Amino acid sequence: MTTTTKAKTAVKKATTKAKPAETPIQNLPANPFMFEILNLVGKQRTNAKKVEVLKKYEHPSLKAIFIWNFDESVVSSLPPR
């Protein structure tokens, strides 16, 4: 004896994810610390926004940090850890 079963069909609901609105760049106080700038850069989602924050809070000491960390020709006089 054989039994018949109804085929179950899965119905997918159409889900559309709305893109979150671009949040404006947070304003930092005058003369922010470097870690405040870098934290704000880290919170940005796109590279364009990160560049925009870095340009907004451009400072010679911030440039020196990047040169020290990413320029292969710079030799540090600090002892290794």
N, C-alpha and C positions, 0 to 999 in steps of 0.2 A: 504494500500500500504506500503510495507516495503522497506527500503533502505539498501544497503549493504555498509559497509565501510571497507577499507583495514586496517588490523591490523598493528599498528606501532610497530616496533621493535627498541629497543634502542641498539645502538652499543657503547660498552665501549672501549675506547682507552686504550691500554696497557701503563700504566705509571710505569716507574721504577725510583725509587728515588735512586740516587747514594749516598752512604754514604760519608759525608765530610771527607776529608783527616785529619788525626790527626795533629793538629797544635803543633809545638814544644813549650815547656814551655818557657815563657817569662823570660828573665834574668833581675833580679832586681839589683839596684846598691849595692855596698858594704854596709854592715850594714843597711839593709832596716828596715823601721818601721814595727811594728807588723800589723798595718792595711793594709799595702801594701802586706804583705804575705797572710793575710786572704782574701783580695780582689782577689788575684791571685788564691787562693784555690777555692774561690767561682765561679770563671770563668770556672773551669775545669768541664767536663761533667761526667766523670766516677770516681768512688771511687779510682780506681788504680792510676789515674792521680793525684787526690787530695793527696793521700798518698805520691806519688813521689815528689810533690811540698813541702809537709811538711818535708820530709826527706832531701830534697835539702837545705832548709832554716832552718834546725833544730837549735834551740837556747834554752838555759835554761829558759829564760824569757817566751818564747812561751809555753814551757812545763808547767811552773808555772801557766799560764793563763788557760790551759786546766785542770790541776789538781784542781785549784780553782773553775772552773765552773762545772766540771763533777764528782768530787770525793765527794760522800755523807758523808764521814767521816770528811771532812774539815769543821771546824766551823769558819766563818768569824767574825772578830772583828769589822767590819764596821757596823754602825747602819742601820737598815732597812729604806727604802725610805719613 
